[in-house]
């Protein structure tokens, strides 16, 4: 039996690799355990700036940050004044997508699953508007209310009925970055999408991607994000569970929306 793997921040205790020495800090794929033997160091990135919380390298400065950056900036090329919609917007990636879009001057709306999360989007992350999808019996009507002119860019985290409603509200030459579809992960039979013909008439570009597609752009990403963090233009919310024994419940909670922000598990104190 093997431990689960995931992204984390680690300290090097010993190394025979020329690029890593004792006490170096790294982020990347590791295992859910207190000590790991890393045999594929190409999956690790050395941490050079420790003037921010180390936990940020599991989020805003790690895989979620690169995911938000690549999906929005590289795939969708947002322009000032465009209309951007983010589903699952209070999560690890969504909260960053909205803030990145605001840096460009876009109008941004997000959806989340509780009043608390909606308030967070509007009052902490700077979204122009937000709604609780659980309180909306008609998602198409909710999107038309928020986007009377339609949607230029949709950052897709949910899938299913949400994607179907968004397709009806996309503008001509709209772009959809498909990051994930959390509504479908645990279904025995995935839901169908009925409005895909909208892609043809509206000339919508819809593209899936992985964070790894943009690892080569990590230095460029840091040049954008690190100054924005230090100037207070970007904020990040984390939901921290203490102790490896809390990891299973923290993981399960993600699928029921219990976490607010990036879910972290502290295995060993900094």
DRENVOTOR-263089 format. One record per residue: residue in one letter; x, y, z of N, C-alpha, C, O in turn. Coordinates in steps of 0.02 Angstrom, whole numbers, padded with zeros to 5 digits, always signed. Example, Ala and Ser with C-alpha at 12.3 -4.5 7.8 and 13.67 -1.06 7.14 Angstrom:
! residues 2
A+00660-00284+00390+00615-00225+00390+00660-00165+00390+00712-00166+00423;S+00642-00112+00354+00684-00053+00357+00645+00002+00394+00670+00057+00402;
! end
This chain:
! residues 270
X+00042-00060+00000+00000+00000+00000+00044+00062+00000+00091+00068+00039;X+00028+00109-00044+00067+00170-00051+00029+00230-00022-00033+00232-00026;X+00064+00278+00008+00030+00339+00033+00004+00380-00025+00030+00376-00081;X-00048+00419-00012-00074+00465-00063-00021+00517-00079+00022+00533-00038;X-00025+00544-00139+00021+00597-00158-00017+00662-00168-00077+00662-00179;X+00019+00717-00163-00012+00782-00172+00043+00835-00171+00102+00820-00160;X+00022+00898-00181+00070+00953-00181+00083+00976-00110+00037+00983-00070;X+00146+00989-00095+00164+01012-00029+00228+01050-00028+00263+01055-00079;X+00244+01078+00030+00308+01113+00042+00349+01069+00089+00324+01044+00139;X+00413+01060+00072+00456+01015+00111+00524+01046+00121+00546+01090+00085;X+00559+01021+00174+00628+01040+00186+00672+00980+00170+00657+00923+00189;X+00727+00992+00135+00774+00939+00118+00816+00922+00179+00850+00965+00207;X+00814+00859+00199+00854+00836+00255+00921+00807+00233+00971+00811+00269;X+00923+00778+00173+00985+00751+00145+00975+00746+00070+00920+00736+00046;X+01030+00753+00033+01024+00751-00040+01089+00729-00072+01143+00749-00051;X+01082+00688-00125+01139+00670-00167+01131+00702-00236+01171+00689-00282;X+01080+00745-00244+01067+00778-00307+01104+00845-00308+01102+00881-00258;X+01138+00863-00363+01179+00925-00364+01138+00989-00357+01165+01041-00338;X+01073+00986-00372+01032+01047-00370+01001+01060-00301+00972+01113-00290;X+01008+01012-00256+00976+01019-00190+01025+01001-00135+01063+00954-00140;X+01022+01042-00082+01066+01029-00025+01024+01030+00039+00966+01050+00039;X+01055+01007+00094+01022+01004+00159+00993+01073+00177+01026+01124+00168;X+00931+01074+00202+00894+01133+00225+00864+01175+00168+00832+01226+00182;X+00873+01155+00105+00837+01188+00051+00762+01177+00061+00741+01125+00086;X+00722+01226+00041+00650+01220+00042+00625+01211-00029+00648+01245-00075;X+00578+01165-00039+00552+01150-00105+00477+01142-00103+00448+01129-00050;X+00445+01151-00161+00374+01135-00167+00364+01090-00228+00403+01092-00275;X+00312+01049-00225+00298+01005-00281+00263+00942-00257+00238+00939-00200;X+00262+00892-00299+00229+00829-00282+00268+00791-00229+00327+00778-00237;X+00233+00773-00176+00262+00733-00124+00208+00686-00098+00154+00681-00128;X+00221+00651-00043+00173+00602-00017+00144+00625+00049+00172+00668+00083;X+00086+00596+00067+00054+00612+00131+00089+00573+00186+00063+00522+00210;X+00147+00596+00206+00187+00564+00258+00236+00614+00286+00247+00667+00256;X+00265+00598+00343+00309+00646+00376+00378+00650+00342+00410+00703+00342;X+00401+00594+00314+00465+00593+00280+00456+00557+00214+00423+00505+00210;X+00486+00585+00162+00479+00555+00095+00548+00549+00062+00592+00591+00072;X+00555+00495+00024+00614+00487-00019+00593+00508-00089+00551+00475-00121;X+00622+00563-00114+00603+00589-00180+00653+00564-00231+00713+00580-00228;X+00629+00524-00278+00673+00496-00329+00663+00530-00397+00699+00515-00445;X+00615+00576-00401+00603+00613-00463+00603+00688-00447+00551+00720-00447;X+00662+00716-00434+00665+00786-00412+00644+00836-00467+00637+00895-00453;X+00634+00811-00529+00610+00857-00581+00540+00882-00566+00517+00930-00597;X+00505+00849-00519+00438+00871-00500+00440+00922-00443+00388+00942-00417;X+00500+00944-00423+00507+00992-00369+00533+01059-00395+00571+01061-00444;X+00513+01112-00362+00538+01179-00377+00566+01209-00313+00532+01210-00262;X+00628+01234-00317+00660+01262-00258+00629+01330-00239+00614+01371-00283;X+00618+01340-00175+00590+01403-00149+00646+01451-00135+00691+01437-00095;X+00645+01509-00168+00699+01558-00162+00679+01617-00118+00722+01649-00088;X+00614+01632-00115+00590+01690-00077+00550+01665-00017+00497+01635-00025;X+00576+01677+00043+00541+01654+00104+00511+01712+00142+00495+01706+00201;X+00502+01769+00108+00471+01827+00140+00395+01827+00136+00362+01876+00150;X+00368+01771+00115+00295+01759+00116+00284+01693+00154+00331+01654+00161;X+00223+01680+00178+00211+01617+00212+00229+01557+00167+00211+01557+00108;X+00263+01508+00195+00282+01449+00156+00220+01413+00127+00224+01383+00074;X+00165+01418+00163+00104+01385+00139+00081+01413+00072+00045+01379+00035;X+00102+01474+00055+00082+01504-00009+00108+01463-00068+00080+01466-00123;X+00162+01424-00056+00190+01384-00111+00149+01321-00123+00163+01283-00170;X+00099+01308-00083+00050+01256-00099-00011+01286-00134-00055+01250-00157;X-00013+01353-00137-00073+01387-00163-00056+01441-00213-00042+01426-00271;X-00058+01503-00191-00052+01560-00237+00015+01559-00274+00018+01582-00331;X+00069+01533-00243+00134+01530-00276+00152+01460-00300+00209+01447-00320;X+00103+01414-00297+00114+01345-00317+00068+01324-00373+00051+01363-00417;X+00048+01261-00371+00007+01233-00424-00058+01271-00436-00074+01285-00494;X-00098+01289-00384-00159+01327-00397-00146+01395-00430-00184+01416-00473;X-00093+01428-00409-00077+01492-00439-00059+01486-00512-00083+01525-00554;X-00017+01436-00529+00001+01424-00598-00060+01403-00640-00066+01422-00698;X-00106+01365-00609-00167+01345-00643-00209+01405-00662-00232+01411-00718;X-00219+01450-00613-00258+01510-00625-00225+01554-00678-00258+01580-00723;X-00160+01563-00671-00122+01605-00718-00125+01577-00789-00141+01614-00836;X-00110+01513-00796-00108+01484-00863-00176+01482-00896-00183+01499-00955;X-00226+01460-00858-00293+01455-00887-00322+01521-00907-00354+01527-00959;X-00310+01572-00866-00339+01638-00882-00296+01676-00932-00320+01695-00986;X-00233+01688-00915-00191+01732-00956-00168+01699-01021-00171+01729-01074;X-00145+01637-01017-00116+01605-01076-00169+01577-01123-00161+01582-01184;X-00223+01549-01096-00274+01520-01140-00327+01571-01161-00350+01569-01218;X-00345+01616-01116-00403+01660-01130-00384+01732-01147-00427+01769-01172;X-00324+01753-01134-00300+01820-01152-00351+01875-01136-00376+01907-01181;X-00366+01885-01071-00417+01934-01052-00397+02006-01070-00338+02024-01067;X-00446+02045-01088-00435+02115-01105-00477+02159-01059-00530+02138-01034;X-00454+02219-01047-00489+02266-01005-00562+02275-01029-00575+02284-01088;X-00608+02271-00981-00679+02281-00997-00716+02218-01015-00777+02219-01023;X-00681+02161-01021-00716+02099-01038-00751+02070-00977-00734+02086-00919;X-00801+02028-00990-00843+01999-00938-00819+01928-00924-00817+01885-00968;X-00801+01916-00860-00771+01853-00840-00814+01820-00786-00834+01852-00737;X-00827+01756-00796-00865+01717-00746-00822+01659-00721-00790+01624-00760;X-00821+01651-00654-00782+01598-00623-00828+01556-00579-00860+01582-00533;X-00833+01491-00593-00872+01447-00549-00825+01418-00496-00764+01419-00504;X-00855+01393-00440-00815+01371-00383-00763+01424-00366-00703+01410-00356;X-00786+01486-00362-00741+01544-00362-00706+01556-00295-00658+01594-00293;X-00728+01525-00242-00694+01536-00177-00641+01483-00163-00609+01486-00111;X-00632+01436-00210-00583+01383-00200-00512+01406-00212-00499+01465-00223;X-00466+01359-00209-00395+01374-00213-00377+01409-00278-00336+01455-00278;X-00407+01388-00334-00393+01417-00399-00440+01476-00414-00417+01529-00436;X-00504+01466-00402-00554+01516-00420-00542+01585-00390-00550+01636-00424;X-00522+01587-00326-00511+01652-00294-00455+01691-00328-00455+01752-00327;X-00407+01655-00358-00352+01687-00392-00371+01709-00463-00350+01762-00485;X-00411+01668-00497-00433+01686-00565-00469+01753-00564-00455+01796-00605;X-00515+01761-00516-00552+01823-00511-00507+01883-00499-00516+01936-00529;X-00458+01875-00454-00413+01930-00439-00366+01945-00497-00351+02003-00511;X-00343+01893-00532-00301+01904-00591-00339+01942-00645-00312+01986-00678;X-00403+01924-00653-00445+01958-00703-00456+02031-00685-00458+02074-00728;X-00463+02045-00620-00472+02114-00597-00408+02155-00609-00412+02215-00623;X-00349+02124-00604-00287+02159-00617-00285+02186-00689-00253+02237-00702;X-00319+02150-00735-00320+02171-00805-00374+02223-00818-00372+02259-00868;X-00423+02228-00772-00477+02275-00781-00541+02245-00807-00582+02279-00838;X-00550+02180-00795-00611+02145-00816-00667+02155-00765-00655+02173-00707;X-00729+02142-00788-00787+02138-00743-00793+02064-00724-00799+02021-00768;X-00793+02049-00659-00787+01980-00636-00845+01961-00590-00861+01997-00542;X-00876+01904-00605-00928+01876-00563-00909+01804-00546-00884+01768-00589;X-00921+01784-00484-00907+01716-00463-00966+01684-00430-01011+01718-00406;X-00967+01617-00430-01019+01581-00393-00986+01536-00342-00931+01511-00352;X-01022+01525-00287-00999+01482-00233-01060+01451-00199-01116+01465-00218;X-01048+01409-00148-01102+01370-00120-01128+01390-00052-01163+01351-00020;X-01111+01450-00029-01136+01473+00036-01135+01550+00038-01100+01582+00000;X-01175+01577+00083-01176+01650+00093-01108+01676+00115-01085+01728+00092;X-01075+01638+00159-01009+01657+00183-00959+01663+00126-00920+01711+00122;X-00961+01615+00080-00914+01615+00024-00930+01671-00025-00884+01702-00053;X-00993+01684-00036-01013+01739-00080-00989+01806-00052-00963+01848-00089;X-00997+01816+00013-00972+01877+00045-00897+01884+00038-00871+01939+00028;X-00862+01828+00044-00789+01827+00036-00769+01850-00034-00723+01890-00042;X-00804+01826-00084-00789+01845-00153-00796+01920-00164-00754+01951-00195;X-00850+01948-00137-00864+02019-00150-00823+02065-00104-00801+02118-00126;X-00813+02045-00042-00784+02091+00007-00709+02081+00018-00676+02127+00041;X-00682+02023+00002-00611+02011+00013-00572+02003-00053-00517+02029-00059;X-00602+01968-00101-00567+01954-00163-00581+02006-00217-00550+02004-00270;X-00628+02051-00205-00639+02106-00252-00680+02089-00314-00677+02126-00363;X-00718+02034-00312-00762+02018-00368-00816+02073-00373-00837+02100-00322;X-00838+02088-00434-00889+02140-00443-00957+02115-00420-00998+02155-00397;X-00969+02050-00425-01032+02021-00402-01021+01947-00391-00971+01919-00414;X-01067+01915-00356-01063+01843-00342-01131+01818-00323-01174+01857-00299;X-01142+01753-00332-01206+01724-00311-01196+01653-00285-01148+01619-00302;X-01243+01632-00243-01244+01565-00214-01284+01520-00261-01345+01525-00265;X-01249+01476-00296-01283+01435-00346-01335+01388-00316-01382+01367-00350;X-01327+01372-00251-01375+01328-00218-01443+01362-00208-01494+01328-00198;X-01442+01429-00210-01504+01467-00199-01536+01488-00265-01587+01523-00266;X-01507+01466-00321-01532+01486-00387-01566+01427-00422-01532+01382-00445;X-01633+01427-00425-01668+01371-00458-01657+01371-00533-01666+01319-00565;X-01639+01427-00562-01628+01433-00634-01560+01466-00646-01554+01527-00640;X-01509+01426-00662-01442+01453-00670-01437+01498-00731-01400+01547-00731;X-01475+01483-00783-01476+01525-00843-01500+01596-00825-01471+01645-00846;X-01553+01599-00786-01580+01664-00765-01531+01701-00720-01524+01762-00725;X-01496+01664-00676-01447+01696-00632-01390+01726-00672-01367+01782-00657;X-01368+01692-00723-01313+01717-00764-01336+01776-00806-01297+01824-00817;X-01397+01774-00831-01423+01831-00870-01431+01893-00825-01423+01950-00849;X-01446+01882-00762-01451+01938-00715-01382+01969-00703-01376+02030-00699;X-01332+01927-00696-01264+01952-00682-01228+01976-00745-01185+02021-00741;X-01245+01948-00802-01212+01964-00865-01263+01980-00919-01271+01941-00965;X-01297+02037-00914-01347+02054-00965-01317+02060-01035-01352+02053-01085;X-01251+02074-01039-01217+02080-01103-01183+02014-01124-01154+02010-01178;X-01187+01964-01081-01155+01900-01097-01087+01893-01066-01061+01939-01035;X-01057+01834-01075-00993+01816-01044-00939+01809-01098-00949+01773-01147;X-00882+01843-01087-00826+01836-01134-00782+01776-01116-00759+01739-01159;X-00769+01768-01050-00724+01716-01027-00757+01678-00969-00781+01707-00921;X-00757+01612-00976-00782+01570-00921-00725+01525-00898-00697+01487-00938;X-00708+01528-00834-00659+01483-00804-00698+01426-00772-00730+01435-00721;X-00694+01368-00803-00737+01311-00787-00707+01266-00733-00654+01236-00742;X-00742+01262-00676-00721+01218-00622-00776+01168-00602-00763+01124-00561;X-00835+01173-00631-00893+01137-00605-00922+01086-00654-00933+01028-00635;X-00935+01106-00716-00965+01060-00765-01039+01051-00757-01071+01090-00721;X-01068+01001-00790-01138+00983-00782-01186+01038-00800-01179+01071-00851;X-01235+01049-00756-01287+01099-00768-01258+01169-00772-01285+01211-00809;X-01204+01182-00736-01174+01249-00738-01145+01263-00807-01156+01316-00835;X-01109+01215-00835-01081+01224-00902-01137+01233-00954-01131+01275-00998;X-01190+01196-00947-01246+01202-00994-01275+01273-00992-01290+01301-01045;X-01283+01300-00932-01311+01368-00926-01262+01420-00953-01283+01469-00985;X-01198+01411-00940-01149+01459-00964-01148+01462-01040-01144+01516-01069;X-01151+01405-01073-01149+01403-01146-01203+01447-01177-01193+01477-01229;X-01261+01450-01144-01316+01492-01169-01301+01566-01163-01332+01607-01196;X-01253+01583-01120-01239+01653-01105-01171+01678-01130-01152+01734-01115;X-01136+01636-01166-01072+01658-01193-01081+01707-01250-01130+01703-01288;X-01035+01752-01257-01035+01801-01312-00997+01771-01372-00963+01720-01366;X-01006+01802-01429-00970+01781-01489-00895+01786-01477-00870+01836-01450;X-00858+01735-01498-00786+01728-01488-00767+01724-01414-00713+01745-01395;X-00813+01697-01374-00798+01686-01304-00746+01631-01295-00735+01590-01340;X-00715+01630-01236-00664+01579-01221-00682+01544-01156-00701+01576-01107;X-00675+01479-01156-00688+01438-01096-00625+01399-01080-00603+01357-01120;X-00595+01411-01021-00538+01373-00997-00565+01318-00951-00593+01333-00898;X-00556+01256-00971-00584+01200-00932-00531+01174-00884-00486+01136-00903;X-00538+01195-00821-00491+01177-00769-00512+01112-00734-00470+01071-00717;X-00578+01104-00724-00604+01044-00690-00679+01044-00693-00710+01091-00717;X-00708+00990-00667-00781+00983-00666-00801+00946-00603-00820+00887-00605;X-00796+00981-00546-00803+00947-00481-00872+00916-00471-00879+00868-00433;X-00923+00941-00506-00990+00912-00498-00994+00842-00527-01042+00806-00513;X-00945+00822-00567-00948+00758-00603-00903+00704-00574-00909+00645-00592;X-00857+00723-00529-00804+00676-00510-00830+00613-00476-00803+00558-00487;X-00882+00619-00436-00904+00561-00397-00970+00532-00421-01002+00493-00386;X-00991+00550-00482-01052+00522-00511-01037+00455-00545-00986+00448-00578;X-01082+00406-00536-01073+00343-00571-01081+00352-00646-01047+00321-00686;X-01128+00396-00665-01140+00411-00735-01136+00487-00745-01181+00522-00723;X-01083+00512-00776-01077+00585-00786-01136+00614-00823-01166+00582-00866;X-01154+00677-00806-01209+00711-00839-01189+00732-00909-01131+00749-00922;X-01237+00731-00954-01225+00755-01021-01229+00831-01025-01259+00863-00982;X-01199+00860-01077-01204+00932-01090-01246+00940-01153-01232+00910-01205;X-01299+00981-01148-01349+00984-01200-01343+01044-01247-01373+01046-01300;X-01302+01094-01227-01300+01157-01265-01235+01167-01303-01216+01224-01317;X-01201+01113-01320-01136+01119-01353-01141+01151-01423-01092+01177-01448;X-01200+01150-01453-01208+01181-01519-01194+01256-01516-01179+01287-01566;X-01198+01285-01455-01183+01356-01446-01110+01371-01466-01094+01427-01488;X-01067+01322-01459-00996+01330-01476-00988+01348-01550-00944+01386-01568;X-01031+01319-01591-01026+01330-01664-01048+01401-01683-01009+01439-01711;X-01110+01417-01667-01137+01481-01688-01101+01541-01658-01096+01593-01690;X-01077+01533-01596-01043+01589-01563-00967+01587-01571-00931+01629-01545;X-00944+01537-01608-00871+01529-01619-00832+01530-01553-00782+01565-01546;X-00857+01491-01507-00826+01488-01440-00765+01441-01442-00768+01388-01473;X-00711+01462-01410-00653+01418-01404-00652+01389-01333-00652+01426-01284;X-00652+01323-01329-00656+01288-01265-00596+01241-01261-00587+01198-01304;X-00555+01249-01209-00492+01210-01205-00478+01187-01135-00483+01225-01087;X-00461+01124-01129-00439+01097-01065-00364+01105-01057-00328+01116-01105;X-00340+01101-00994-00269+01111-00981-00250+01082-00914-00293+01067-00873;X-00185+01076-00902-00158+01055-00838-00106+01106-00815-00075+01140-00856;X-00098+01112-00750-00049+01159-00723+00021+01146-00751+00059+01192-00764;X+00037+01082-00761+00103+01064-00787+00118+01093-00855+00177+01098-00874;X+00067+01112-00892+00077+01143-00958+00115+01209-00952+00144+01233-01001;X+00115+01239-00892+00142+01306-00884+00202+01309-00836+00224+01364-00818;X+00228+01251-00816+00284+01252-00769+00344+01290-00797+00382+01321-00760;X+00353+01287-00863+00411+01321-00893+00404+01397-00887+00452+01434-00898;X+00344+01421-00871+00332+01493-00864+00334+01516-00792+00314+01572-00777;X+00357+01473-00746+00355+01490-00675+00393+01554-00659+00367+01594-00620;X+00453+01567-00687+00486+01631-00672+00445+01691-00694+00441+01741-00658;X+00414+01687-00753+00371+01741-00778+00311+01750-00733+00290+01807-00719;X+00283+01695-00709+00227+01696-00662+00246+01732-00598+00208+01774-00573;X+00304+01716-00570+00326+01747-00508+00336+01822-00516+00321+01861-00470;X+00361+01844-00574+00370+01915-00587+00305+01954-00583+00305+02012-00564;X+00250+01921-00602+00184+01953-00598+00155+01950-00528+00131+02000-00502;X+00159+01891-00497+00120+01878-00436+00156+01902-00373+00123+01931-00329;X+00221+01892-00367+00255+01909-00305+00249+01983-00288+00233+01999-00231;X+00262+02029-00335+00253+02101-00318+00180+02117-00299+00169+02158-00254;X+00132+02086-00333+00062+02099-00318+00043+02077-00248+00003+02109-00214;X+00073+02021-00225+00061+01998-00157+00089+02049-00107+00056+02069-00059;X+00151+02069-00118+00185+02113-00071+00156+02183-00069+00162+02219-00020;X+00123+02203-00125+00090+02268-00128+00018+02265-00104-00017+02316-00104;X-00005+02205-00084-00073+02197-00060-00126+02196-00114-00186+02203-00099;X-00106+02187-00177-00154+02185-00232-00185+02116-00240-00237+02109-00273;X-00155+02066-00211-00181+01998-00212-00186+01972-00140-00140+01981-00101;X-00242+01940-00124-00250+01909-00058-00266+01836-00068-00290+01815-00121;X-00252+01796-00017-00262+01724-00023-00289+01696+00043-00263+01712+00097;X-00340+01655+00038-00371+01626+00098-00357+01551+00100-00364+01515+00050;X-00335+01528+00158-00319+01458+00168-00362+01429+00223-00380+01463+00271;X-00378+01365+00217-00416+01327+00267-00369+01273+00292-00356+01224+00257;X-00343+01281+00353-00288+01239+00376-00311+01189+00428-00342+01206+00478;X-00295+01125+00416-00306+01071+00464-00239+01052+00494-00190+01045+00457;X-00236+01044+00559-00173+01029+00593-00165+00954+00605-00208+00923+00636;X-00111+00925+00579-00096+00855+00592-00115+00810+00534-00168+00817+00504;X-00071+00761+00519-00083+00714+00465-00146+00673+00475-00178+00652+00426;X-00165+00662+00538-00226+00623+00552-00289+00659+00528-00342+00628+00520;X-00284+00725+00517-00342+00763+00493-00348+00762+00417-00397+00788+00389;X-00299+00733+00383-00297+00736+00310-00359+00702+00277-00387+00732+00231;X-00380+00642+00299-00437+00611+00266-00501+00653+00269-00535+00661+00219;X-00518+00680+00328-00579+00720+00334-00573+00785+00296-00622+00810+00269;X-00512+00813+00293-00502+00874+00254-00513+00861+00180-00543+00902+00145;X-00489+00805+00156-00498+00787+00085-00571+00776+00068-00596+00803+00019;X-00606+00738+00109-00677+00724+00096-00718+00788+00098-00765+00797+00060;X-00699+00834+00143-00736+00897+00150-00735+00940+00088-00781+00980+00078;X-00683+00933+00047-00679+00972-00015-00739+00958-00060-00765+01003-00092;X-00760+00895-00062-00813+00874-00109-00883+00893-00085-00931+00888-00122;X-00887+00916-00022-00952+00940+00003-00950+01015+00018-00996+01042+00047;X-00895+01047-00002-00891+01120+00004-00878+01145+00074-00893+01202+00089;X-00850+01103+00118-00839+01124+00187-00781+01172+00194-00779+01214+00240;X-00733+01168+00148-00674+01212+00153-00690+01281+00126-00732+01290+00081;X-00656+01330+00154-00660+01399+00128-00589+01418+00107-00545+01428+00149;X-00578+01423+00042-00511+01435+00017-00472+01371+00007-00501+01317+00004;X-00406+01378+00002-00362+01321-00010-00359+01276+00051-00341+01299+00106;X-00377+01212+00043-00374+01164+00098-00302+01140+00107-00272+01113+00060;X-00275+01150+00166-00207+01129+00182-00208+01083+00242-00252+01086+00285;X-00158+01040+00245-00146+00998+00305-00074+01010+00326-00027+00999+00287;X-00064+01033+00388+00003+01043+00414+00027+00976+00444+00001+00953+00494;X+00077+00946+00412+00103+00881+00434+00155+00892+00490+00156+00856+00540;X+00199+00942+00479+00249+00959+00529+00255+01035+00531+00253+01066+00477;X+00261+01067+00589+00266+01140+00593+00326+01166+00555+00375+01130+00546;X+00321+01229+00532+00378+01260+00498+00438+01265+00545+00491+01289+00525;
! end
